[in-house]
Amino acid sequence: MEKRTYRSSGAAVSLLGLGCMRLPKVSPDKEDIDLAAAQEMVDYAYAHGVNYFDTAYVYHGGTSERFIGPALKKYPRDSYLLATKMPGWDLTCREDAVKIFEEQLANCQVDYFDFYLCHSLSESNYRKYKDLGVIDYLDEQKKAGRIRRLGFSFHATLPILEEVLTWYPWDFAQIQLNYLDWTAQKAKEQYEILTSRGLPVIVMEPVRGGALADPCPESNRIFQEAAPGRSPASWAIRYAASLPGVLTVLSGMSNMEQLRDNVATMEAFSPLSPVDHAVVEKALEAYKRHVTIPCTGCRYCMDCPAGVDIPLMFKLYNEYAVTREKGDYKKALAQAPEGALMHSCVACGVCMSHCPQSIRIPEELAKIRDKVDSWKK
């Protein structure tokens, strides 16, 4: 297994990390972990050189920590690296953090965590970690040896990232990074900000929750022609791992097939070449075409007799179709003039006679309307 060294400490970290958020489950509609199947995956990963295991207080309805601790108990404590996270959204005071941290040590049956994170810093919760004294408490635990490295995972804007980096001399940061979010979610800028400060980057969602394991038939064909037998997921994993500032790439694998594929990718890891990057870009463009409406924003369809801002509606939808960020999409629609929304369409069809892309505009607007309305039910 390819390994990278954490700063100057000499700690060797496997380039593939086992994320414990999507472990095999007893049934699809419940969070109960299939303990036997999950243990088999942990043992296979460990046997093939994976030494980084990432869990969190809330994963699998609170049972992920209670699984992974005993699952790793058979192995020497200094042979693996365990990471977990403090759930800021659950905190109302410093004492909450104290209680949760002690519970986490008990859940995982360990005396210390190798990597510990302030979990999911976002616009709604990021200041709680500082204002409630949680960072100060975690720093105390680090000085006591119960946390070896302190960092954070991030889901917010670049200005917030800049602010967070002034709070504490962080040891690392974890961000969502993949070839889609490199631009769609500003992963590139986040990565560059962190690495410019010398912070090792841990990657989450390299396959975007599985979306990039099977992006679309055309993308899959492009990948297959470029490297027969290599899975689309392996391209996504290699994309993230090819960045020099990345310490490890976490994959939330749900079955042995996914684990074997990812392990094989990292055991014989080869960074993406310029030719490979071109393949990824070609596959990404095919994916975007597959999920989006082919509007170029030419505005030949305007003005709409009913007042719909057709190019705007398609633009906002296309951004959502690529990122799947429902909250951002709702916010953007709320900021648009009410009469400009797709709901104002009367299906008169005047717009279609002017569209150079031959888009069936009323039908597409109706589909968007129905999708948005379904979220209110």
DODO-294615 format. One record per residue (C-alpha): residue number from 1; chain; x, y, z. Coordinates in Angstrom, 1 decimal, padded with zeros to 4 digits. Last residue first. Example, Ala and Ser with C-alpha at 12.3 -4.5 7.8 and 13.67 -1.06 7.14 Angstrom:
BEGIN
   i ch      x      y      z
   2  A  013.7 -001.1  007.1
   1  A  012.3 -004.5  007.8
end
This chain:
BEGIN
   i ch      x      y      z
 377  A -044.2  017.6  000.3
 376  A -042.1  020.7 -000.3
 375  A -039.3  018.9 -002.1
 374  A -041.8  017.7 -004.7
 373  A -042.4  021.3 -005.7
 372  A -038.7  021.6 -006.7
 371  A -038.9  018.5 -008.8
 370  A -042.2  019.4 -010.4
 369  A -041.0  022.9 -011.3
 368  A -037.8  021.5 -012.9
 367  A -039.8  019.0 -015.0
 366  A -042.3  021.7 -016.0
 365  A -039.4  024.0 -017.1
 364  A -038.0  021.1 -019.2
 363  A -041.4  020.5 -020.9
 362  A -042.0  024.2 -021.6
 361  A -038.4  024.5 -023.1
 360  A -038.4  021.6 -025.5
 359  A -034.8  022.5 -026.3
 358  A -034.1  022.8 -030.0
 357  A -030.6  024.1 -029.3
 356  A -031.1  027.2 -031.5
 355  A -034.2  028.1 -029.4
 354  A -036.3  030.7 -031.2
 353  A -039.4  028.6 -032.1
 352  A -039.2  027.0 -028.7
 351  A -039.8  030.3 -026.9
 350  A -043.3  030.8 -028.3
 349  A -044.4  027.4 -026.8
 348  A -047.4  028.8 -024.9
 347  A -046.6  026.4 -022.0
 346  A -048.0  028.8 -019.4
 345  A -044.7  029.2 -017.5
 344  A -045.1  031.2 -014.3
 343  A -043.9  028.3 -012.1
 342  A -040.6  028.3 -013.9
 341  A -039.6  031.4 -011.8
 340  A -039.3  034.9 -013.3
 339  A -042.5  036.2 -011.7
 338  A -041.0  035.7 -008.3
 337  A -037.8  037.6 -009.0
 336  A -034.9  035.4 -008.2
 335  A -033.4  035.4 -004.7
 334  A -035.6  032.5 -003.5
 333  A -034.4  030.4 -006.5
 332  A -030.8  030.9 -005.5
 331  A -031.5  029.9 -001.9
 330  A -033.3  026.7 -003.1
 329  A -030.4  025.8 -005.3
 328  A -027.8  026.4 -002.5
 327  A -029.8  024.1 -000.2
 326  A -030.2  021.4 -002.8
 325  A -026.5  021.1 -003.5
 324  A -026.6  018.3 -006.1
 323  A -023.4  019.8 -007.6
 322  A -023.9  019.1 -011.3
 321  A -027.7  019.1 -011.4
 320  A -027.8  022.1 -009.0
 319  A -025.7  024.2 -011.3
 318  A -027.8  023.1 -014.2
 317  A -031.0  024.1 -012.4
 316  A -029.7  027.6 -011.7
 315  A -028.6  028.0 -015.4
 314  A -031.9  026.6 -016.7
 313  A -034.0  029.0 -014.6
 312  A -031.7  031.9 -015.5
 311  A -031.9  031.1 -019.2
 310  A -035.8  031.0 -019.0
 309  A -036.4  034.2 -017.1
 308  A -040.2  033.5 -017.0
 307  A -042.2  036.7 -017.6
 306  A -045.3  035.1 -019.2
 305  A -044.7  036.5 -022.6
 304  A -041.0  035.3 -022.4
 303  A -038.5  037.9 -023.6
 302  A -036.5  035.9 -024.4
 301  A -036.0  032.6 -026.2
 300  A -032.9  034.0 -028.1
 299  A -031.4  034.4 -024.6
 298  A -028.0  032.9 -025.7
 297  A -027.6  031.2 -022.3
 296  A -026.1  028.1 -023.8
 295  A -028.9  025.8 -022.7
 294  A -028.1  022.1 -023.1
 293  A -030.1  021.0 -019.9
 292  A -027.8  019.2 -017.5
 291  A -027.2  015.7 -016.2
 290  A -025.7  014.1 -019.3
 289  A -023.9  017.2 -020.6
 288  A -022.2  017.5 -017.2
 287  A -021.1  013.9 -017.3
 286  A -019.7  014.2 -020.8
 285  A -017.7  017.2 -019.7
 284  A -016.4  015.3 -016.7
 283  A -015.4  012.3 -019.0
 282  A -013.4  014.7 -021.2
 281  A -011.7  016.3 -018.2
 280  A -010.8  012.9 -016.8
 279  A -009.3  011.8 -020.1
 278  A -007.3  015.0 -020.3
 277  A -006.0  014.4 -016.8
 276  A -004.9  011.0 -017.9
 275  A -002.9  012.4 -020.8
 274  A -001.2  014.9 -018.4
 273  A -000.3  011.9 -016.2
 272  A -002.4  010.9 -013.2
 271  A -000.4  009.5 -010.3
 270  A  000.4  005.8 -010.3
 269  A -000.7  003.6 -007.4
 268  A -000.1 -000.1 -007.6
 267  A -001.3 -000.8 -004.0
 266  A -003.5  002.3 -004.2
 265  A -005.7  001.2 -007.1
 264  A -005.8 -002.4 -005.9
 263  A -007.0 -001.3 -002.5
 262  A -009.7  000.8 -004.1
 261  A -011.0 -002.1 -006.2
 260  A -010.8 -004.6 -003.3
 259  A -012.7 -002.2 -001.1
 258  A -015.5 -001.6 -003.6
 257  A -016.0 -005.3 -004.1
 256  A -015.8 -006.0 -000.4
 255  A -018.8 -003.8  000.3
 254  A -019.9 -000.4  001.6
 253  A -016.8  001.7  001.1
 252  A -016.6  005.2  002.5
 251  A -013.3  006.2  000.8
 250  A -010.9  008.5  002.5
 249  A -007.9  009.7  000.5
 248  A -004.7  010.2  002.6
 247  A -002.0  012.8  003.0
 246  A -002.9  015.1  000.0
 245  A -000.4  017.9 -000.6
 244  A  001.1  016.2 -003.6
 243  A -002.2  015.9 -005.5
 242  A -002.3  012.5 -007.3
 241  A -004.4  011.0 -004.6
 240  A -007.4  013.0 -005.5
 239  A -007.3  012.1 -009.2
 238  A -006.3  008.5 -008.4
 237  A -009.5  008.0 -006.4
 236  A -011.6  009.4 -009.2
 235  A -009.9  007.3 -011.8
 234  A -010.3  004.2 -009.6
 233  A -014.1  004.9 -009.3
 232  A -014.5  004.8 -013.1
 231  A -013.2  001.2 -012.9
 230  A -010.0  000.0 -014.7
 229  A -010.6 -003.0 -017.0
 228  A -009.7 -001.2 -020.2
 227  A -007.8  002.1 -019.6
 226  A -008.6  004.9 -022.0
 225  A -011.4  003.1 -023.7
 224  A -013.0  002.3 -020.3
 223  A -012.7  005.8 -019.0
 222  A -014.4  007.3 -022.1
 221  A -017.1  004.6 -022.0
 220  A -017.9  005.3 -018.4
 219  A -018.2  009.0 -019.2
 218  A -020.6  008.2 -022.0
 217  A -022.7  005.8 -019.9
 216  A -023.0  008.2 -016.9
 215  A -021.2  008.9 -013.6
 214  A -020.9  005.4 -012.3
 213  A -018.3  005.4 -009.6
 212  A -018.4  009.2 -009.8
 211  A -021.8  009.4 -008.1
 210  A -020.6  007.0 -005.3
 209  A -020.8  009.5 -002.5
 208  A -018.7  012.0 -004.4
 207  A -016.0  009.5 -005.5
 206  A -013.3  011.4 -003.6
 205  A -015.8  012.2 -000.9
 204  A -013.2  013.0  001.8
 203  A -009.6  014.0  001.2
 202  A -007.1  014.7  004.0
 201  A -004.9  017.7  003.3
 200  A -001.6  018.3  005.1
 199  A -001.3  021.9  006.2
 198  A  001.8  023.8  005.0
 197  A  000.1  027.1  004.9
 196  A  000.2  027.2  001.1
 195  A -001.2  023.7  001.3
 194  A -004.3  024.9  003.0
 193  A -005.1  027.8  000.8
 192  A -004.3  025.8 -002.4
 191  A -006.6  022.9 -001.3
 190  A -009.5  025.3 -000.5
 189  A -009.0  027.1 -003.9
 188  A -009.1  023.8 -005.8
 187  A -012.0  022.5 -003.8
 186  A -014.1  025.4 -005.0
 185  A -017.3  023.4 -004.9
 184  A -018.0  023.1 -008.7
 183  A -014.3  023.7 -009.6
 182  A -012.5  020.8 -007.9
 181  A -015.9  019.5 -007.0
 180  A -016.2  017.4 -010.1
 179  A -012.7  016.0 -010.1
 178  A -012.9  015.2 -006.4
 177  A -012.3  017.0 -003.1
 176  A -014.4  017.4  000.0
 175  A -012.0  018.7  002.6
 174  A -010.1  017.5  005.7
 173  A -007.6  019.7  007.4
 172  A -004.3  019.1  009.2
 171  A -002.2  020.0  012.2
 170  A -004.0  023.3  013.1
 169  A -002.2  026.2  014.7
 168  A -005.4  027.7  016.0
 167  A -007.9  030.4  015.4
 166  A -006.4  032.1  012.3
 165  A -007.1  029.2  010.0
 164  A -010.8  029.4  010.9
 163  A -011.0  032.9  009.4
 162  A -009.4  031.9  006.1
 161  A -011.8  028.9  005.9
 160  A -014.7  031.2  006.6
 159  A -013.7  033.5  003.7
 158  A -013.4  030.5  001.4
 157  A -016.9  029.3  002.1
 156  A -018.1  026.3  004.1
 155  A -018.0  022.5  004.3
 154  A -014.8  021.8  006.3
 153  A -013.3  019.0  008.4
 152  A -011.1  020.1  011.2
 151  A -007.7  019.4  012.7
 150  A -005.9  018.2  015.8
 149  A -003.0  015.7  015.8
 148  A -002.0  013.4  018.7
 147  A -005.1  013.7  020.8
 146  A -005.0  012.0  024.2
 145  A -001.5  013.1  024.8
 144  A -002.2  015.6  027.6
 143  A -001.1  018.5  025.4
 142  A -003.6  017.3  022.8
 141  A -006.4  017.0  025.4
 140  A -005.7  020.6  026.4
 139  A -005.9  021.6  022.8
 138  A -009.3  019.9  022.6
 137  A -010.5  022.0  025.5
 136  A -009.2  025.3  023.9
 135  A -010.9  024.3  020.6
 134  A -014.1  023.7  022.5
 133  A -014.1  027.0  024.2
 132  A -017.7  027.7  023.4
 131  A -016.9  030.6  021.1
 130  A -014.3  028.7  019.2
 129  A -016.1  025.5  018.3
 128  A -019.4  027.4  018.1
 127  A -018.1  029.7  015.4
 126  A -018.3  027.0  012.7
 125  A -022.0  026.1  013.3
 124  A -024.3  027.5  010.7
 123  A -021.8  028.6  008.0
 122  A -020.2  025.1  008.1
 121  A -017.4  023.4  010.0
 120  A -018.0  019.7  009.5
 119  A -016.5  018.0  012.6
 118  A -013.8  019.6  014.7
 117  A -011.4  016.8  014.0
 116  A -009.1  014.3  015.9
 115  A -006.2  012.4  014.4
 114  A -004.2  009.8  016.3
 113  A -006.9  009.4  019.0
 112  A -005.9  008.5  022.5
 111  A -006.6  006.0  025.3
 110  A -008.6  003.6  023.1
 109  A -011.8  001.5  023.5
 108  A -013.4  003.2  020.5
 107  A -016.7  003.9  022.4
 106  A -014.9  004.6  025.6
 105  A -012.6  007.2  024.0
 104  A -015.7  008.6  022.3
 103  A -017.6  008.9  025.5
 102  A -014.8  010.9  027.1
 101  A -014.9  013.3  024.1
 100  A -018.7  013.6  024.2
  99  A -018.7  014.5  027.9
  98  A -016.0  017.1  027.6
  97  A -017.5  018.6  024.5
  96  A -020.9  019.0  026.2
  95  A -019.0  020.6  029.2
  94  A -017.8  023.3  026.8
  93  A -021.3  024.5  026.2
  92  A -024.3  024.1  023.8
  91  A -022.7  021.5  021.5
  90  A -024.7  019.1  019.3
  89  A -024.0  021.1  016.1
  88  A -020.2  020.9  016.9
  87  A -020.0  017.2  016.5
  86  A -016.4  016.4  017.6
  85  A -014.7  014.0  015.2
  84  A -012.9  010.7  014.9
  83  A -009.6  009.4  013.6
  82  A -007.7  006.2  014.3
  81  A -004.2  005.5  013.0
  80  A -003.1  001.8  013.0
  79  A  000.0 -000.2  014.0
  78  A  000.6  001.6  017.3
  77  A -002.5  000.1  018.9
  76  A -001.4 -003.5  018.0
  75  A -004.2 -005.3  016.3
  74  A -007.0 -007.4  017.8
  73  A -008.7 -004.2  019.1
  72  A -009.3 -002.9  015.6
  71  A -012.9 -004.2  015.3
  70  A -013.5 -003.4  019.0
  69  A -012.9  000.3  018.3
  68  A -014.5  000.3  014.8
  67  A -017.9 -000.9  015.9
  66  A -018.6  001.4  018.9
  65  A -017.3  004.3  016.8
  64  A -019.7  003.5  014.0
  63  A -022.7  003.0  016.3
  62  A -023.9  006.7  016.7
  61  A -026.7  006.5  014.1
  60  A -024.3  005.0  011.5
  59  A -021.9  007.9  011.8
  58  A -022.7  010.4  014.5
  57  A -019.6  010.3  016.8
  56  A -017.3  010.0  013.8
  55  A -015.1  007.4  012.0
  54  A -011.9  007.4  010.0
  53  A -009.5  004.5  009.9
  52  A -006.0  005.0  008.6
  51  A -003.7  001.9  008.5
  50  A -004.6  000.4  005.1
  49  A -001.7 -002.0  004.3
  48  A -003.4 -004.9  002.6
  47  A -004.0 -006.9  005.8
  46  A -005.5 -003.9  007.4
  45  A -008.0 -003.4  004.6
  44  A -008.9 -007.1  004.5
  43  A -009.4 -007.1  008.3
  42  A -011.5 -004.0  008.3
  41  A -013.6 -005.4  005.4
  40  A -014.2 -008.7  007.2
  39  A -015.2 -006.8  010.3
  38  A -017.8 -004.9  008.2
  37  A -019.3 -008.1  006.9
  36  A -019.5 -009.7  010.3
  35  A -020.9 -006.5  012.0
  34  A -023.6 -005.7  009.4
  33  A -024.0 -002.2  010.8
  32  A -027.5 -001.0  011.8
  31  A -028.2  002.3  010.0
  30  A -031.6  001.2  008.8
  29  A -033.4  001.4  005.4
  28  A -030.9 -000.7  003.4
  27  A -030.9 -003.6  005.9
  26  A -028.1 -005.2  007.9
  25  A -025.7 -002.5  006.8
  24  A -022.3 -002.6  005.1
  23  A -020.2  000.4  006.2
  22  A -021.0  003.8  004.8
  21  A -019.7  006.3  007.4
  20  A -016.6  004.3  008.4
  19  A -014.1  005.8  006.0
  18  A -011.2  003.4  005.3
  17  A -008.1  005.5  004.3
  16  A -006.2  005.0  001.1
  15  A -002.8  006.7  000.9
  14  A -001.7  004.8  004.0
  13  A -000.1  007.1  006.6
  12  A  003.5  006.7  007.6
  11  A  004.3  008.6  010.8
  10  A  007.9  009.9  010.4
   9  A  007.0  013.0  012.3
   8  A  008.5  015.4  009.8
   7  A  005.1  016.1  008.1
   6  A  002.9  013.0  008.0
   5  A  004.7  010.6  005.7
   4  A  002.9  009.2  002.7
   3  A  002.1  005.5  002.1
   2  A  001.3  003.4 -001.0
   1  A  000.0  000.0  000.0
end
